[in-house]
Amino acid sequence: MAQPLVLSLRAEATLTEISDGRMVLQAPGARLPLDGLAPGLLGALQSLVSGGGTEDALSDLVLEADGATGLAPLYYLLNRLADLRLLCYSLVADGSVIATLTPMAAGFRPGRTSVTADTCVRLSRFACCRREGDYLIVESPLTPVRIALAGATGAALLGALARPQTPSDLCAVPGVLEETAQAFVALLLDADLAREASDDGSLPEDANSALRQWEFHDLLFHARGRRGRHDYPFGGTFRFLGAIAALPAVKPAMSDETIPLPRPDLARLAAEDPPLSQILESRRSIREYGERPISLRELGEFLYRVAGVRQVVDPDPERGLHYQASRRPYPSGGATYDLELYLTVNACDGLGPGLCHYDPFAHQLERLRGPNARTEALLLDARWSAGLEVEPQVLITLASRFQRLSWKYQSIAYATTLKNVGVLYQTMYLVATAMGLAPCALGGGNADLFAEAAGTAYYAESSVGEFLLGSRKPEGAE
């Protein structure tokens, strides 16, 4: 028989007396007023705050002080605490905590799974393990719970379950008794971090056609980038406000060698551009170019219409704007505009080959370097990605200054970056189509190669998108 779990309140929960006999239990996202608690029930609640106890131990405490009539209020309170995600469940052996499960969504209850010494289980392929403080945290996008492993025993048990194992098998881990092994397996099964394995070692998730088509990192990103399966801080929390300075809205100059770009007449373009519906219907990826390469004038018009800064907005804490923002032609989460445009030029009339950075405020190019092995590799990688039969004329790399988003947002920072890439892609397609140019967005690129070529720090600014641009063949020649 598996040993019982120890129930306790989450570490961030606090129990406060607000007046005689009136208590309030609070935690992030939860508040539970408690009035007129019987002595035994109050003692059980204080036990949950100070370290916890098994359900039997809590029941004994209430029985001794309140009698049998106190059990129903105890079980009601435990269910209420579970509904509010305030209870944790710990497996303790020889006075040491092996593992602690914390629900991240309402509705979790332990003890759903019956485990014997011969129950064969295996970790889900979606289970992941990471360090947080002094603990190993085990999570999965399949389930809204996390388990903290406090020491080597839990880590050894978890590692053994990479292969199908029974609780009897797990007793091979030094110091682990069969009842502890059964309780550990039951905890993982209850949490959907492991499943019973068939004779060939497969799990029920392997037969699920939808799950089979998810890669681990994609499903984890999906689950953590949206609400529902986790309780981590979400949205604009400004966690670094007052600790780290926010990055400016416009990146400081990267080079003293600048190339001014002509600014288009937006009023004239508004009158002469094709209708939006026509642009949308004719938009497509074009992988062939005209004999004459794109010109510097066309490139300047494209960049200004796509990404030129129209206005810089200074911080205004009274309105909740704690960082410098800007206004540009495409939308960006929180007006952060984390994306920078880098141009690897192969052929452009009026502009020599090499790598440039676009300054969207001054509307100019900053030349970073001439053609070299890395710029050639970027162009070759883009050509391969697009399936081009000819050399690309201009490769525009979208790089993110990641901290523009992560300074403000939690859980959704990188997801917002990718949304920003998507809307910028569409803006680039529409402008290129209106101008009669040849656009083609790419599905992937080499972020390490780009960081080396541009001289940026990978974790501070690296590529998140690529876009090819060139002159377009005359209609009759396509």
N, C-alpha and C positions, 0 to 999 in steps of 0.2 A: 504493500500500500504506500502511495506517495505521501511524503510528509506535507503538513499544511503550510500554506503561505502566511506570511506576516503582513497584516494590513497597516498602512500608515497614511498620513496626509502628505500631499505634495509639499516639497520643501518651501515653495513660495506661498503656501497657505498660512494665514495668520488667524488666531482666535482671540477676539478682543471683547472684554466686558464693557458695555456701553452704559449700563445702569444696573441696579440691583436685580439680579436674576435674568438680565437680558444680555445675550451674547450675540456676536456677529462673526461669522466665518467668511473670510475674504481671500480671493486669489485672483490673478489676472483673468478677467472675463467671467467671474462668478462672485456672487454675494448671497449668503444664506443667513438670514436672521434666525436666532434660536431663543425661544422664550420658555421659561418655566421648566427647565431641564431637571429631572429627578437626579438625586445625588449619584446613583450608579451610572446613569446615562452621561452625566457630566464627567464622571471619572473615566468612562470609556472614551469620550471625546478628547479629554486631556491626554489619555494614553496614546491616541492616534496622532496627536500633535507632537508628543515627546519621544516617539520612537516606534510606536505601534505595538500590535499584538495579533495573535491568531484570532480567528472568529470565535473559537472555543474559549480562549482566554478572556476576550471581551464579554462574551456571554456569561462566563462565571463571575466576572466583576459586577455585572448588572444584577445577576441573580442574587448575589450576596447582599447588595445594598438595596435593591428595589423589589426583589422577589420576582416570581414568574411573570407578573403583569408588566414588568419592565422590558421583557424580551421583544415584544412587538414594536415598541418605539425604537429599540436598538436596530432591528432589522430594517425598519422604515428609514432611519437615519442613514444606515449604510447604503441602502439603495439610492437615497437622495444624493449622497456624496458621490456615488458611482456615476449617477446621471450627470452630475456637474463636472466630471473628470477630475475629482479632487482626491481620489484614492490611488495609492500605489500598492503593488503586490510584490513582496520580496521573498525569495527563497533563501533560507538561512540554514547553514549546517555548521555544527560545532561552534556556534556563536559568531560565525562570520557570514556576511552577506555574499551569496554567490551571484545572484542576479536580481534586479529590480525592474518590474514592468510598470510603465507609466502610459495610461491611455491618452491618446491625443484627440479623441472624438468620443461623444457620448455613446453609451450602450454596451461598452465592454464589460463582460463578467467572466471571471476565471472559473475553472472547474467544469467546462463544457465537454472536455475530452477525457475518455477513459483510457488509461494506459496500463499495460501489463509489462512484465519483464521481457516478453517476446515481441512487443510492438516495434515494428521496424520503421524507422523514420529517416528523413533526409532533409537537409536545408533546401529551401526554395532557391532557385537560381537568381531570384530578385532580391534576396537578402544581402545586405551590405553592412560592413563594420567599419567604424571610424573612431578616432579618439576625440573626446571632449573632456577637458580637464584631466583628471586622473582616471577616467573611466573609458572603457570601450563601449560604444553605442551601437546596437544592432537594430536596423530598421529595414523596411521594405515598402515599396510603393503599393503593394497589395493590401496593406493593412495600416490602420491609423493608431499604431502603438509603437513604442520604442522600449528596448530592454537595455539597461546599463549593467555591464559586467564589471564587478568590483575588483577582481583579482585573477590570478593565473588559472584557478580551477574552472571558472566560467569560460575563459578563453579556450582552455584545452577541450572542454566539453563541446563548445561550439565548433572548433576546428575539426573535431572527430566526425561531426555530422556532415562534412563535405561528401562523405560516402554513407550509404545506408547503414544504420546502426540500430541495435536494440538497447534498452536500458541496461541489460546484462552486459552487452559489449562495452558500454561506457564505464562500467566499473573498472576497466583497465586503467582509467585515469587515476593516478595516485590519490588516495584519500577519499575517493568517491564511493559511498555506499549505494546499494541498489535503490533504496527509497529516495535518495537525493537525485539519482539519475532519472528515476521515474518522474519526480516532480519537475525536473529541468525540462524533460521531453514534453510533459504535459503543458508547461508554460509556453514553450515554443509552438506547440500545436494550437493552443488556445489563441495565441497571437498571430496565427497564420504565417509565421516565419519558417515553419517546417511543415511537412506533410508526411502521411504514411506512404511508404515506398512499396511499389509492386516488386515481384520477384526479379524483374530485370533492372530494378533501380529507378524506374521512371516514377514521376509524380502526377497527380491529377492535372496540374497546370500544363504538363507536357501534351496532354490530349485536348487542351482547350485551343481551338484554332485561332481565336483572337489573341490570347496571351503568347502563343507560339510566334506570332508575327511582331511582337514588341521586343525591341532590344532593351537590355537593362537600363542603360543610361537615358534612353528616351522616355521610358515609363517613369523613372525616378524624377526626371526633369518635369514631366507633366504633372505628377502628383505633388511635387514640392512647389511648383510655380503657381498653383491655384489653391484655393481654400477647400477644406473638406476632409483631407486625410492627414493633416498635421496641425500643431498648435504653435508653430514658431511665429515670431513677429512677422507681420505681413503689411506691405505697403509703405507709405511715407512715414517712417519712424524717426528720421534724422538722428540716427544713433551716434553720429560723429560730430554733431553740432557742439561747438565749444571745445572739442578735443583735437580735431584736424581741420585745417582750412579747406573750404570748398574750392574746387578747381574753377578757374575763370570760364566765362561763357565762350570766349574765343581763345584758342590755343596760342601761347606766345610764339613769336617768329622763330622758325627753325633754321633760317639761313639769311645772310645779308644780300645774297644774289637773288634779286627779284625780277619778275617779268610782269609788267602791268598788263591787264586784260581790258579790252574795250567793253563798255557797259551797253547793253542793248536798250533800245527805246521801247519801254514796256507799253506805252500808249499805242504806238504803231503796231506792235505785235498783237495787242488786244483786238485791233481792228482788222488785221490781216490774217491771223492764225485761222486754220480750218476749225469748224465747229467741234466741240468736245465729243459729241457722239461719233463724228467721223474719225476723230483721232482714236477713240476707244475701239472702234470696229476695225481699224486698219493696223492697230498696234500688233507687232509680232517680233520675235527674235530674228535678226538677220545676221548671217554668218559669212556673207560675201561683201566685198567693198568695191567702190568705184576706182577707176584708174588714178584719179587725183586724190591724194589723201585729204583727210579733214584739215581745215585751216585753223590758224590760231584765233581768228575772228569767230568762227563757228564754235570752237572750244570755249572761248570766253563767254559767248552768249549762252551756251548750254550750261556752264557752271553757274552763271549768275541766276539764270531762270530756275535752276534746280536747287541751289544751296546757298546763294548769296545772303548775307545777313542784312535784314531790313531795319532791325532795331535791336539795341542792347538794353536790357532792363536791369536796373540795379536792385540789390536786395531790399526787401521791405518787410522786416520781421512782423510788423503790426498786421500785415495781410497774410502772414504765414509763408512769405517768400524769403527763405534764409540764404539764398545763393543768387549769384548773377545769372540771369536767364537771357534769352534772345528770341527774336521772331524771324522765321525763315519761311520759304515757300512750302515746305512739307511739315507735317505734324511730328512732334517728338514728345515722348512721355515726360510730363512735368516741365516742358519747355527746356529740357536739359541739353538737348542737341549734343550728345556724346560722340556722334560720328564725325570723323575727319576723312577728307578725300585726298588720296595720293594718286598721282598719274605716272604710270610707267609708259613713257612715250617711245614708240618705235618709228612711226611715220606721221609727221604733222607739218603742214606747210606753214613756215614761219616760226617753228619751234624745234630745236635740236633734240635728239634722242637722250634719254636718261630718266631720272626719277625726280619728280617735283611734288611739293605739298601745296594744296590750294588754301590760301588765306581768304576765307569767305567774308571777312569784314572789309579789308582793303581791296578785295577783288583782284588778287594778283597771285602769281605762282612763285613759290620759293624753290629755287633749284637746289636739290640736295646733293646730287652727284650725276656724273655722266654715265653712259652705258658701261656695265661691267658684268662679271659672271653672274651676280645675283639678279640684276635686272633682266638679263637674258633668261635666267631660270624662271623668273616670274612670268615672263611672256610665254615661255615654252609651256609652263604649267597651265596657263590660261588657254593656250591654243589646244592643248590636249583635253582640257575640261570641256571646251566648247565644241570639240570635234572639227576645228577649222582645217581647211586645206591650204590656207594662206596665212601669212604672218598677221597678227592683229595690229591695228594701227595705234590704238591707245587703250591701255588697261587702267581702269579706275578701281583702286582698292579702297574699300570702306573699312576704316579702322575705328575701334571704339576706345575712347578714353573712359575706361570702365568705372573709375571712381566718380565720374560725373553722376552716375546713377546709384552706385552702391553707397555713396555718402548719404543719400536720402532714403533709398528703398531697401527693404529686406524681403527676401523670398522671391521677389519679382524683378530684381535688377537685371539679370542677364536675359530673362524672358522679354523685358522691355527693350533691351538692345536689339533683339531679333525682330521685334515688332517695328522698331525704328528702321531697321534694314529693309523690311518689307515695304513700308510706305515710301521710303526713298527710292527703292527699285521702281515702284510704279510711277513715281514722279519723273524719274529719269527716262523711263519708257515713253511716257506721254510727251515730254518735252522733245526727246529725240525724234519721235514720230511727227510731231508738229513741224520740226525743223527739216525733215527729210533726211535724217541721218540713219545710220545702221546701228541699232542697240542690241545687246545680248547680255542678260544677266547670267551669272554662273552659279552652279550649285555648291561649289566647294573650292577651297584654296589651301595653301600652306602657310599657316600663321607664323611658324618659326622662321621660314624663309623670308617672309615679309618683314618681320621684326629685325632680322639681320640686315636686310637691304635698306630699310628706312632708319635704322639705328634707334629703334624704340625698345623700351623694356616690355617683355612679353606680358607680364601681369598688369602693367599699367596701361599699355596701348598696343593692341595687335589686331590683325585683320579679322573681320566678321562677314565680309561679303566682297564680291568682285563683279565688275561690270565692264564689258567691252564696248567701245564706241569707235565708229569710223565713218568715212564718207559712204554714201549709198549709190549704187549703180542707177543710172537712168532707168525709168520704168520699162522702156522697151528692151533693155539689155538684161533684165532679170529673168 
